Amino acid sequence: MTYGDFLGWLTAFFGVTSAFAYLHQAYWIWKRKSAADVSLFTFGYFFVVQFAFFLYGLHSSQWNIILTFLANMCGSGLVIALVFRFRNPTAPQSQ
């Protein structure tokens, strides 16, 4: 295995497992049934950036970039879906 191959596997591993960081946010949205304190702009921006890198990975045929950003798009997409599911703009905000 070359050094480049090793780096490819390493970045794919950490990239894909970094998608699990989104699950923590998704869990708390689901548990509380509220997304009032989650920034849709932030997660929307994450998704757009991840999509751009995913397209770059497809264009350059770099499987580690493709896997990394596909997994992260799934994670941020899950949070975005839960924000739309549990955000209630008419409900009073508690402090």
Biopython code that builds the backbone (N, CA, C, O; Angstrom):
import numpy as np
from Bio.PDB.StructureBuilder import StructureBuilder

atoms = [
    (1, "MET", "N", (0.854, -1.173, 0.000)),
    (1, "MET", "CA", (0.000, 0.000, 0.000)),
    (1, "MET", "C", (0.900, 1.237, 0.000)),
    (1, "MET", "O", (1.814, 1.357, 0.816)),
    (2, "THR", "N", (0.632, 2.125, -0.903)),
    (2, "THR", "CA", (1.424, 3.346, -0.983)),
    (2, "THR", "C", (0.939, 4.364, 0.041)),
    (2, "THR", "O", (-0.135, 4.220, 0.625)),
    (3, "TYR", "N", (1.737, 5.377, 0.242)),
    (3, "TYR", "CA", (1.364, 6.454, 1.160)),
    (3, "TYR", "C", (0.089, 7.156, 0.685)),
    (3, "TYR", "O", (-0.765, 7.510, 1.498)),
    (4, "GLY", "N", (-0.038, 7.353, -0.612)),
    (4, "GLY", "CA", (-1.246, 7.974, -1.173)),
    (4, "GLY", "C", (-2.488, 7.127, -0.932)),
    (4, "GLY", "O", (-3.555, 7.655, -0.619)),
    (5, "ASP", "N", (-2.345, 5.806, -1.078)),
    (5, "ASP", "CA", (-3.473, 4.902, -0.802)),
    (5, "ASP", "C", (-3.870, 4.975, 0.670)),
    (5, "ASP", "O", (-5.053, 5.023, 1.008)),
    (6, "PHE", "N", (-2.865, 4.980, 1.531)),
    (6, "PHE", "CA", (-3.119, 5.077, 2.963)),
    (6, "PHE", "C", (-3.873, 6.367, 3.295)),
    (6, "PHE", "O", (-4.847, 6.346, 4.048)),
    (7, "LEU", "N", (-3.426, 7.471, 2.737)),
    (7, "LEU", "CA", (-4.112, 8.750, 2.987)),
    (7, "LEU", "C", (-5.534, 8.723, 2.447)),
    (7, "LEU", "O", (-6.441, 9.283, 3.064)),
    (8, "GLY", "N", (-5.735, 8.087, 1.316)),
    (8, "GLY", "CA", (-7.081, 7.961, 0.759)),
    (8, "GLY", "C", (-8.008, 7.215, 1.700)),
    (8, "GLY", "O", (-9.125, 7.662, 1.959)),
    (9, "TRP", "N", (-7.550, 6.076, 2.216)),
    (9, "TRP", "CA", (-8.348, 5.295, 3.170)),
    (9, "TRP", "C", (-8.564, 6.060, 4.468)),
    (9, "TRP", "O", (-9.662, 6.049, 5.025)),
    (10, "LEU", "N", (-7.528, 6.717, 4.946)),
    (10, "LEU", "CA", (-7.632, 7.466, 6.197)),
    (10, "LEU", "C", (-8.631, 8.614, 6.084)),
    (10, "LEU", "O", (-9.465, 8.801, 6.970)),
    (11, "THR", "N", (-8.550, 9.379, 5.003)),
    (11, "THR", "CA", (-9.493, 10.492, 4.839)),
    (11, "THR", "C", (-10.913, 9.986, 4.629)),
    (11, "THR", "O", (-11.866, 10.606, 5.101)),
    (12, "ALA", "N", (-11.065, 8.874, 3.932)),
    (12, "ALA", "CA", (-12.405, 8.309, 3.757)),
    (12, "ALA", "C", (-12.970, 7.848, 5.096)),
    (12, "ALA", "O", (-14.142, 8.087, 5.388)),
    (13, "PHE", "N", (-12.156, 7.193, 5.905)),
    (13, "PHE", "CA", (-12.612, 6.721, 7.212)),
    (13, "PHE", "C", (-13.070, 7.886, 8.092)),
    (13, "PHE", "O", (-14.187, 7.884, 8.609)),
    (14, "PHE", "N", (-12.193, 8.877, 8.255)),
    (14, "PHE", "CA", (-12.556, 10.008, 9.112)),
    (14, "PHE", "C", (-13.661, 10.855, 8.498)),
    (14, "PHE", "O", (-14.490, 11.409, 9.219)),
    (15, "GLY", "N", (-13.680, 10.957, 7.193)),
    (15, "GLY", "CA", (-14.739, 11.720, 6.543)),
    (15, "GLY", "C", (-16.104, 11.089, 6.738)),
    (15, "GLY", "O", (-17.071, 11.773, 7.074)),
    (16, "VAL", "N", (-16.179, 9.789, 6.528)),
    (16, "VAL", "CA", (-17.464, 9.090, 6.689)),
    (16, "VAL", "C", (-17.889, 9.067, 8.153)),
    (16, "VAL", "O", (-19.061, 9.284, 8.461)),
    (17, "THR", "N", (-16.947, 8.804, 9.056)),
    (17, "THR", "CA", (-17.328, 8.767, 10.470)),
    (17, "THR", "C", (-17.663, 10.156, 11.013)),
    (17, "THR", "O", (-18.368, 10.267, 12.016)),
    (18, "SER", "N", (-17.175, 11.206, 10.374)),
    (18, "SER", "CA", (-17.552, 12.558, 10.823)),
    (18, "SER", "C", (-19.031, 12.824, 10.583)),
    (18, "SER", "O", (-19.616, 13.704, 11.215)),
    (19, "ALA", "N", (-19.632, 12.073, 9.679)),
    (19, "ALA", "CA", (-21.065, 12.228, 9.435)),
    (19, "ALA", "C", (-21.881, 11.853, 10.665)),
    (19, "ALA", "O", (-23.008, 12.320, 10.828)),
    (20, "PHE", "N", (-21.323, 11.018, 11.528)),
    (20, "PHE", "CA", (-22.035, 10.624, 12.738)),
    (20, "PHE", "C", (-22.192, 11.790, 13.711)),
    (20, "PHE", "O", (-23.040, 11.736, 14.602)),
    (21, "ALA", "N", (-21.396, 12.831, 13.556)),
    (21, "ALA", "CA", (-21.538, 14.006, 14.418)),
    (21, "ALA", "C", (-22.913, 14.645, 14.243)),
    (21, "ALA", "O", (-23.453, 15.224, 15.186)),
    (22, "TYR", "N", (-23.475, 14.544, 13.059)),
    (22, "TYR", "CA", (-24.809, 15.098, 12.820)),
    (22, "TYR", "C", (-25.889, 14.314, 13.557)),
    (22, "TYR", "O", (-26.939, 14.862, 13.896)),
    (23, "LEU", "N", (-25.634, 13.044, 13.804)),
    (23, "LEU", "CA", (-26.640, 12.213, 14.463)),
    (23, "LEU", "C", (-26.931, 12.685, 15.879)),
    (23, "LEU", "O", (-28.052, 12.535, 16.367)),
    (24, "HIS", "N", (-25.941, 13.248, 16.536)),
    (24, "HIS", "CA", (-26.157, 13.777, 17.884)),
    (24, "HIS", "C", (-27.186, 14.914, 17.845)),
    (24, "HIS", "O", (-28.103, 14.955, 18.666)),
    (25, "GLN", "N", (-27.030, 15.820, 16.901)),
    (25, "GLN", "CA", (-27.995, 16.915, 16.766)),
    (25, "GLN", "C", (-29.365, 16.375, 16.386)),
    (25, "GLN", "O", (-30.378, 16.803, 16.940)),
    (26, "ALA", "N", (-29.403, 15.441, 15.447)),
    (26, "ALA", "CA", (-30.672, 14.859, 15.023)),
    (26, "ALA", "C", (-31.369, 14.145, 16.175)),
    (26, "ALA", "O", (-32.590, 14.223, 16.312)),
    (27, "TYR", "N", (-30.592, 13.450, 17.001)),
    (27, "TYR", "CA", (-31.160, 12.756, 18.160)),
    (27, "TYR", "C", (-31.846, 13.741, 19.105)),
    (27, "TYR", "O", (-32.960, 13.489, 19.565)),
    (28, "TRP", "N", (-31.183, 14.858, 19.391)),
    (28, "TRP", "CA", (-31.767, 15.814, 20.326)),
    (28, "TRP", "C", (-32.984, 16.517, 19.747)),
    (28, "TRP", "O", (-33.918, 16.831, 20.484)),
    (29, "ILE", "N", (-32.994, 16.766, 18.469)),
    (29, "ILE", "CA", (-34.192, 17.338, 17.841)),
    (29, "ILE", "C", (-35.335, 16.345, 17.975)),
    (29, "ILE", "O", (-36.446, 16.720, 18.350)),
    (30, "TRP", "N", (-35.069, 15.081, 17.669)),
    (30, "TRP", "CA", (-36.102, 14.046, 17.728)),
    (30, "TRP", "C", (-36.592, 13.838, 19.164)),
    (30, "TRP", "O", (-37.794, 13.722, 19.404)),
    (31, "LYS", "N", (-35.667, 13.793, 20.105)),
    (31, "LYS", "CA", (-36.042, 13.549, 21.506)),
    (31, "LYS", "C", (-36.908, 14.681, 22.065)),
    (31, "LYS", "O", (-37.908, 14.429, 22.738)),
    (32, "ARG", "N", (-36.522, 15.922, 21.784)),
    (32, "ARG", "CA", (-37.271, 17.076, 22.300)),
    (32, "ARG", "C", (-38.468, 17.429, 21.442)),
    (32, "ARG", "O", (-39.333, 18.199, 21.858)),
    (33, "LYS", "N", (-38.519, 16.867, 20.239)),
    (33, "LYS", "CA", (-39.570, 17.204, 19.270)),
    (33, "LYS", "C", (-39.588, 18.702, 19.000)),
    (33, "LYS", "O", (-40.644, 19.307, 18.814)),
    (34, "SER", "N", (-38.396, 19.284, 18.983)),
    (34, "SER", "CA", (-38.264, 20.718, 18.753)),
    (34, "SER", "C", (-36.942, 21.004, 18.052)),
    (34, "SER", "O", (-35.907, 20.413, 18.359)),
    (35, "ALA", "N", (-37.014, 21.927, 17.105)),
    (35, "ALA", "CA", (-35.808, 22.382, 16.415)),
    (35, "ALA", "C", (-35.693, 23.897, 16.506)),
    (35, "ALA", "O", (-35.071, 24.538, 15.658)),
    (36, "ALA", "N", (-36.297, 24.457, 17.542)),
    (36, "ALA", "CA", (-36.354, 25.914, 17.679)),
    (36, "ALA", "C", (-34.975, 26.548, 17.791)),
    (36, "ALA", "O", (-34.786, 27.685, 17.360)),
    (37, "ASP", "N", (-34.019, 25.843, 18.357)),
    (37, "ASP", "CA", (-32.690, 26.429, 18.566)),
    (37, "ASP", "C", (-31.649, 25.964, 17.552)),
    (37, "ASP", "O", (-30.450, 26.148, 17.765)),
    (38, "VAL", "N", (-32.097, 25.364, 16.455)),
    (38, "VAL", "CA", (-31.180, 24.872, 15.430)),
    (38, "VAL", "C", (-31.188, 25.850, 14.257)),
    (38, "VAL", "O", (-32.251, 26.253, 13.784)),
    (39, "SER", "N", (-30.014, 26.224, 13.797)),
    (39, "SER", "CA", (-29.888, 27.169, 12.690)),
    (39, "SER", "C", (-30.054, 26.451, 11.353)),
    (39, "SER", "O", (-29.185, 25.685, 10.936)),
    (40, "LEU", "N", (-31.169, 26.706, 10.692)),
    (40, "LEU", "CA", (-31.405, 26.132, 9.374)),
    (40, "LEU", "C", (-30.388, 26.682, 8.373)),
    (40, "LEU", "O", (-29.944, 25.959, 7.480)),
    (41, "PHE", "N", (-30.019, 27.950, 8.517)),
    (41, "PHE", "CA", (-29.016, 28.542, 7.628)),
    (41, "PHE", "C", (-27.693, 27.786, 7.720)),
    (41, "PHE", "O", (-27.089, 27.458, 6.699)),
    (42, "THR", "N", (-27.250, 27.511, 8.938)),
    (42, "THR", "CA", (-25.970, 26.823, 9.127)),
    (42, "THR", "C", (-25.984, 25.442, 8.483)),
    (42, "THR", "O", (-25.080, 25.113, 7.715)),
    (43, "PHE", "N", (-26.984, 24.639, 8.780)),
    (43, "PHE", "CA", (-27.038, 23.295, 8.233)),
    (43, "PHE", "C", (-27.323, 23.311, 6.738)),
    (43, "PHE", "O", (-26.850, 22.437, 6.011)),
    (44, "GLY", "N", (-28.087, 24.289, 6.270)),
    (44, "GLY", "CA", (-28.297, 24.443, 4.829)),
    (44, "GLY", "C", (-27.004, 24.770, 4.115)),
    (44, "GLY", "O", (-26.728, 24.237, 3.040)),
    (45, "TYR", "N", (-26.208, 25.648, 4.712)),
    (45, "TYR", "CA", (-24.918, 26.003, 4.124)),
    (45, "TYR", "C", (-23.978, 24.802, 4.130)),
    (45, "TYR", "O", (-23.290, 24.547, 3.142)),
    (46, "PHE", "N", (-23.946, 24.061, 5.244)),
    (46, "PHE", "CA", (-23.146, 22.839, 5.288)),
    (46, "PHE", "C", (-23.512, 21.921, 4.122)),
    (46, "PHE", "O", (-22.637, 21.380, 3.445)),
    (47, "PHE", "N", (-24.812, 21.754, 3.898)),
    (47, "PHE", "CA", (-25.282, 20.857, 2.851)),
    (47, "PHE", "C", (-24.825, 21.321, 1.474)),
    (47, "PHE", "O", (-24.370, 20.511, 0.667)),
    (48, "VAL", "N", (-24.941, 22.614, 1.199)),
    (48, "VAL", "CA", (-24.531, 23.146, -0.104)),
    (48, "VAL", "C", (-23.030, 22.948, -0.328)),
    (48, "VAL", "O", (-22.610, 22.547, -1.414)),
    (49, "VAL", "N", (-22.230, 23.226, 0.692)),
    (49, "VAL", "CA", (-20.775, 23.037, 0.580)),
    (49, "VAL", "C", (-20.452, 21.561, 0.367)),
    (49, "VAL", "O", (-19.618, 21.222, -0.472)),
    (50, "GLN", "N", (-21.102, 20.696, 1.114)),
    (50, "GLN", "CA", (-20.863, 19.262, 0.975)),
    (50, "GLN", "C", (-21.251, 18.776, -0.421)),
    (50, "GLN", "O", (-20.575, 17.925, -1.000)),
    (51, "PHE", "N", (-22.339, 19.319, -0.951)),
    (51, "PHE", "CA", (-22.774, 18.940, -2.299)),
    (51, "PHE", "C", (-21.736, 19.365, -3.336)),
    (51, "PHE", "O", (-21.447, 18.621, -4.273)),
    (52, "ALA", "N", (-21.177, 20.564, -3.165)),
    (52, "ALA", "CA", (-20.146, 21.036, -4.094)),
    (52, "ALA", "C", (-18.920, 20.115, -4.060)),
    (52, "ALA", "O", (-18.379, 19.764, -5.109)),
    (53, "PHE", "N", (-18.483, 19.726, -2.861)),
    (53, "PHE", "CA", (-17.337, 18.821, -2.763)),
    (53, "PHE", "C", (-17.683, 17.431, -3.297)),
    (53, "PHE", "O", (-16.829, 16.767, -3.885)),
    (54, "PHE", "N", (-18.907, 16.989, -3.101)),
    (54, "PHE", "CA", (-19.357, 15.713, -3.649)),
    (54, "PHE", "C", (-19.261, 15.735, -5.175)),
    (54, "PHE", "O", (-18.763, 14.789, -5.785)),
    (55, "LEU", "N", (-19.744, 16.827, -5.790)),
    (55, "LEU", "CA", (-19.654, 16.953, -7.242)),
    (55, "LEU", "C", (-18.200, 16.977, -7.706)),
    (55, "LEU", "O", (-17.861, 16.386, -8.730)),
    (56, "TYR", "N", (-17.351, 17.657, -6.955)),
    (56, "TYR", "CA", (-15.923, 17.678, -7.278)),
    (56, "TYR", "C", (-15.344, 16.260, -7.215)),
    (56, "TYR", "O", (-14.568, 15.864, -8.085)),
    (57, "GLY", "N", (-15.718, 15.512, -6.200)),
    (57, "GLY", "CA", (-15.244, 14.134, -6.085)),
    (57, "GLY", "C", (-15.692, 13.283, -7.258)),
    (57, "GLY", "O", (-14.920, 12.477, -7.778)),
    (58, "LEU", "N", (-16.954, 13.463, -7.681)),
    (58, "LEU", "CA", (-17.440, 12.733, -8.850)),
    (58, "LEU", "C", (-16.650, 13.119, -10.095)),
    (58, "LEU", "O", (-16.236, 12.263, -10.876)),
    (59, "HIS", "N", (-16.451, 14.419, -10.263)),
    (59, "HIS", "CA", (-15.742, 14.911, -11.448)),
    (59, "HIS", "C", (-14.302, 14.400, -11.498)),
    (59, "HIS", "O", (-13.797, 14.056, -12.567)),
    (60, "SER", "N", (-13.654, 14.354, -10.355)),
    (60, "SER", "CA", (-12.250, 13.943, -10.316)),
    (60, "SER", "C", (-12.072, 12.456, -10.001)),
    (60, "SER", "O", (-10.946, 11.974, -9.879)),
    (61, "SER", "N", (-13.185, 11.734, -9.869)),
    (61, "SER", "CA", (-13.172, 10.291, -9.584)),
    (61, "SER", "C", (-12.368, 9.943, -8.336)),
    (61, "SER", "O", (-11.619, 8.966, -8.325)),
    (62, "GLN", "N", (-12.525, 10.741, -7.296)),
    (62, "GLN", "CA", (-11.841, 10.478, -6.025)),
    (62, "GLN", "C", (-12.848, 9.884, -5.047)),
    (62, "GLN", "O", (-13.660, 10.596, -4.456)),
    (63, "TRP", "N", (-12.776, 8.567, -4.890)),
    (63, "TRP", "CA", (-13.778, 7.853, -4.102)),
    (63, "TRP", "C", (-13.808, 8.307, -2.649)),
    (63, "TRP", "O", (-14.871, 8.292, -2.029)),
    (64, "ASN", "N", (-12.652, 8.716, -2.080)),
    (64, "ASN", "CA", (-12.654, 9.139, -0.681)),
    (64, "ASN", "C", (-13.428, 10.447, -0.507)),
    (64, "ASN", "O", (-14.101, 10.631, 0.507)),
    (65, "ILE", "N", (-13.344, 11.338, -1.461)),
    (65, "ILE", "CA", (-14.116, 12.584, -1.391)),
    (65, "ILE", "C", (-15.589, 12.295, -1.621)),
    (65, "ILE", "O", (-16.447, 12.859, -0.942)),
    (66, "ILE", "N", (-15.886, 11.424, -2.569)),
    (66, "ILE", "CA", (-17.279, 11.062, -2.849)),
    (66, "ILE", "C", (-17.936, 10.470, -1.609)),
    (66, "ILE", "O", (-19.015, 10.909, -1.212)),
    (67, "LEU", "N", (-17.293, 9.473, -0.991)),
    (67, "LEU", "CA", (-17.868, 8.830, 0.197)),
    (67, "LEU", "C", (-17.997, 9.795, 1.370)),
    (67, "LEU", "O", (-19.014, 9.815, 2.063)),
    (68, "THR", "N", (-16.957, 10.589, 1.582)),
    (68, "THR", "CA", (-16.969, 11.533, 2.700)),
    (68, "THR", "C", (-18.138, 12.490, 2.604)),
    (68, "THR", "O", (-18.901, 12.644, 3.558)),
    (69, "PHE", "N", (-18.278, 13.124, 1.477)),
    (69, "PHE", "CA", (-19.295, 14.160, 1.375)),
    (69, "PHE", "C", (-20.685, 13.602, 1.136)),
    (69, "PHE", "O", (-21.670, 14.263, 1.463)),
    (70, "LEU", "N", (-20.795, 12.413, 0.579)),
    (70, "LEU", "CA", (-22.102, 11.773, 0.496)),
    (70, "LEU", "C", (-22.611, 11.441, 1.899)),
    (70, "LEU", "O", (-23.777, 11.685, 2.213)),
    (71, "ALA", "N", (-21.747, 10.892, 2.732)),
    (71, "ALA", "CA", (-22.136, 10.575, 4.110)),
    (71, "ALA", "C", (-22.501, 11.842, 4.881)),
    (71, "ALA", "O", (-23.486, 11.859, 5.620)),
    (72, "ASN", "N", (-21.715, 12.895, 4.713)),
    (72, "ASN", "CA", (-21.996, 14.137, 5.426)),
    (72, "ASN", "C", (-23.263, 14.815, 4.910)),
    (72, "ASN", "O", (-23.982, 15.447, 5.684)),
    (73, "MET", "N", (-23.542, 14.691, 3.615)),
    (73, "MET", "CA", (-24.801, 15.220, 3.091)),
    (73, "MET", "C", (-25.994, 14.492, 3.706)),
    (73, "MET", "O", (-27.023, 15.106, 3.986)),
    (74, "CYS", "N", (-25.856, 13.200, 3.913)),
    (74, "CYS", "CA", (-26.933, 12.438, 4.570)),
    (74, "CYS", "C", (-27.147, 12.943, 5.995)),
    (74, "CYS", "O", (-28.285, 13.116, 6.432)),
    (75, "GLY", "N", (-26.058, 13.179, 6.714)),
    (75, "GLY", "CA", (-26.173, 13.666, 8.086)),
    (75, "GLY", "C", (-26.783, 15.047, 8.167)),
    (75, "GLY", "O", (-27.710, 15.267, 8.946)),
    (76, "SER", "N", (-26.283, 15.978, 7.379)),
    (76, "SER", "CA", (-26.839, 17.330, 7.439)),
    (76, "SER", "C", (-28.243, 17.360, 6.842)),
    (76, "SER", "O", (-29.086, 18.139, 7.285)),
    (77, "GLY", "N", (-28.499, 16.525, 5.846)),
    (77, "GLY", "CA", (-29.846, 16.426, 5.285)),
    (77, "GLY", "C", (-30.848, 15.917, 6.303)),
    (77, "GLY", "O", (-31.994, 16.367, 6.328)),
    (78, "LEU", "N", (-30.424, 14.977, 7.147)),
    (78, "LEU", "CA", (-31.292, 14.480, 8.214)),
    (78, "LEU", "C", (-31.647, 15.593, 9.193)),
    (78, "LEU", "O", (-32.805, 15.732, 9.588)),
    (79, "VAL", "N", (-30.656, 16.379, 9.581)),
    (79, "VAL", "CA", (-30.921, 17.492, 10.500)),
    (79, "VAL", "C", (-31.869, 18.489, 9.847)),
    (79, "VAL", "O", (-32.802, 18.961, 10.497)),
    (80, "ILE", "N", (-31.654, 18.818, 8.585)),
    (80, "ILE", "CA", (-32.530, 19.763, 7.878)),
    (80, "ILE", "C", (-33.956, 19.228, 7.819)),
    (80, "ILE", "O", (-34.909, 19.971, 8.056)),
    (81, "ALA", "N", (-34.107, 17.944, 7.504)),
    (81, "ALA", "CA", (-35.442, 17.344, 7.450)),
    (81, "ALA", "C", (-36.129, 17.428, 8.813)),
    (81, "ALA", "O", (-37.320, 17.727, 8.889)),
    (82, "LEU", "N", (-35.389, 17.166, 9.880)),
    (82, "LEU", "CA", (-35.973, 17.238, 11.222)),
    (82, "LEU", "C", (-36.310, 18.675, 11.617)),
    (82, "LEU", "O", (-37.281, 18.909, 12.337)),
    (83, "VAL", "N", (-35.516, 19.632, 11.152)),
    (83, "VAL", "CA", (-35.850, 21.036, 11.417)),
    (83, "VAL", "C", (-37.192, 21.364, 10.780)),
    (83, "VAL", "O", (-38.045, 21.973, 11.426)),
    (84, "PHE", "N", (-37.397, 20.976, 9.532)),
    (84, "PHE", "CA", (-38.679, 21.238, 8.877)),
    (84, "PHE", "C", (-39.813, 20.468, 9.545)),
    (84, "PHE", "O", (-40.945, 20.950, 9.594)),
    (85, "ARG", "N", (-39.521, 19.289, 10.053)),
    (85, "ARG", "CA", (-40.560, 18.467, 10.707)),
    (85, "ARG", "C", (-40.974, 19.033, 12.054)),
    (85, "ARG", "O", (-42.160, 19.023, 12.385)),
    (86, "PHE", "N", (-40.019, 19.529, 12.845)),
    (86, "PHE", "CA", (-40.316, 19.903, 14.224)),
    (86, "PHE", "C", (-40.263, 21.395, 14.517)),
    (86, "PHE", "O", (-40.515, 21.801, 15.652)),
    (87, "ARG", "N", (-39.949, 22.212, 13.542)),
    (87, "ARG", "CA", (-39.965, 23.651, 13.805)),
    (87, "ARG", "C", (-41.388, 24.144, 13.634)),
    (87, "ARG", "O", (-42.032, 23.891, 12.616)),
    (88, "ASN", "N", (-41.869, 24.852, 14.647)),
    (88, "ASN", "CA", (-43.222, 25.400, 14.637)),
    (88, "ASN", "C", (-43.115, 26.914, 14.808)),
    (88, "ASN", "O", (-42.976, 27.396, 15.932)),
    (89, "PRO", "N", (-43.178, 27.665, 13.718)),
    (89, "PRO", "CA", (-42.977, 29.117, 13.832)),
    (89, "PRO", "C", (-44.084, 29.853, 14.581)),
    (89, "PRO", "O", (-43.884, 30.993, 15.001)),
    (90, "THR", "N", (-45.243, 29.227, 14.756)),
    (90, "THR", "CA", (-46.338, 29.910, 15.456)),
    (90, "THR", "C", (-46.328, 29.649, 16.956)),
    (90, "THR", "O", (-47.030, 30.329, 17.705)),
    (91, "ALA", "N", (-45.546, 28.678, 17.403)),
    (91, "ALA", "CA", (-45.501, 28.357, 18.828)),
    (91, "ALA", "C", (-44.697, 29.429, 19.575)),
    (91, "ALA", "O", (-43.706, 29.937, 19.051)),
    (92, "PRO", "N", (-45.118, 29.771, 20.789)),
    (92, "PRO", "CA", (-44.342, 30.741, 21.574)),
    (92, "PRO", "C", (-42.994, 30.154, 21.961)),
    (92, "PRO", "O", (-42.891, 28.972, 22.288)),
    (93, "GLN", "N", (-41.974, 30.981, 21.922)),
    (93, "GLN", "CA", (-40.626, 30.534, 22.276)),
    (93, "GLN", "C", (-40.425, 30.656, 23.774)),
    (93, "GLN", "O", (-40.644, 31.719, 24.354)),
    (94, "SER", "N", (-40.002, 29.556, 24.402)),
    (94, "SER", "CA", (-39.749, 29.602, 25.842)),
    (94, "SER", "C", (-38.300, 29.969, 26.084)),
    (94, "SER", "O", (-37.435, 29.678, 25.258)),
    (95, "GLN", "N", (-38.034, 30.596, 27.192)),
    (95, "GLN", "CA", (-36.667, 31.018, 27.525)),
    (95, "GLN", "C", (-36.046, 30.053, 28.480)),
    (95, "GLN", "O", (-34.896, 30.234, 28.880)),
]
sb = StructureBuilder()
sb.init_structure("model")
sb.init_model(0)
sb.init_chain("A")
sb.init_seg("    ")
for serial, (resi, resn, name, xyz) in enumerate(atoms, 1):
    if name == "N":
        sb.init_residue(resn, " ", resi, " ")
    sb.init_atom(name, np.array(xyz, "f"), 0.0, 1.0, " ", f" {name:<3s}", serial, name[0])
structure = sb.get_structure()
